[in-house]
Amino acid sequence: MQIRVINPNTTLAMTRKIGEAAQRIAAPGTQIVATQPTSGPVSIESHFDEAISAVGVLEEVMAGEREGADAYVIACFGDPGLLAARELTRAPVIGIAEAAFHMAAMISTRFSVVTTLGRTGIIAEHLLEQYGFRHHCRRVRAAEVPVLDLEENGEMALNRIIDECRRARDEDNIGAIVLGCGGMADLTEEIGQAVGLPVIEGVTAAVKLAEAVVGLGLGTSKHGDLAFPRPKAFTGQFEHFSGLTPIGRTLPKQE
């Protein structure tokens, strides 16, 4: 099984780290292909960053279809371009926020999210509403760590995240913590030991869910709104999307 893990930003060091974390948790026989767009923001910390990065995510899914990917993980906690990506493939596409919320709700009745910057908290709150987990989440917290500090000032960033996780544990009456950034993919064990609560990180949760969906012979439904986009003309820098046709393989239980 090949899972294409897409880091929607363009920071190569983060893509490598995400890929290594995904491969460590993957089952024997699962190949992780960690990729990133060729163009886009170096980190995603705003609605604008998300909108730009979503196009890169879709191009990476199209590349995965040509290369035979069995599943996709979108490794940014805003899940940029998730539904559009699902339109492009029969394979499962899993966002790391969606995966982490599901996993946290299965092991606790209440959790808090600890993310990077306070301004991105609203994005997590919107996804909690959209996915139906708002009543499971006590609070979305921020360690006030810029995303690239996870690469460039790792020890400082880790200490701030641990401090915020401890405040969540002591003040929020929760049973688990969700880490709100794909760049935290390698921190789960260390934070868990420091805080003493289950810590869920979305990249690894998404990989295990992707393996489960593929193992069940399931994939993205092509009936209704997730059907392939209607072919049409695009202009300018998006002209290469013109006449888009399905590329991926047909799953055994569909069509």
Secondary structure by P-SEA (a helix, b strand, c coil): cbbbbbcccccaaaaaaaaaaaaaaccccbbbbbbbbcccccccccaaaaaaaaaaaaaaaaaaaaacccccccccccccaaaaaaaacccbbbbaaaaaaaaaaaccccbbbbbccccaaaaaaaaaaaacccccccbbbbccccccccccaaaaaaaaaaaaaaaaaacccccccccccccccccaaaaaaacccbbbbcaaaaaaaaaaaaaaccccccccccccccbbbbccccccccccccccccccccc
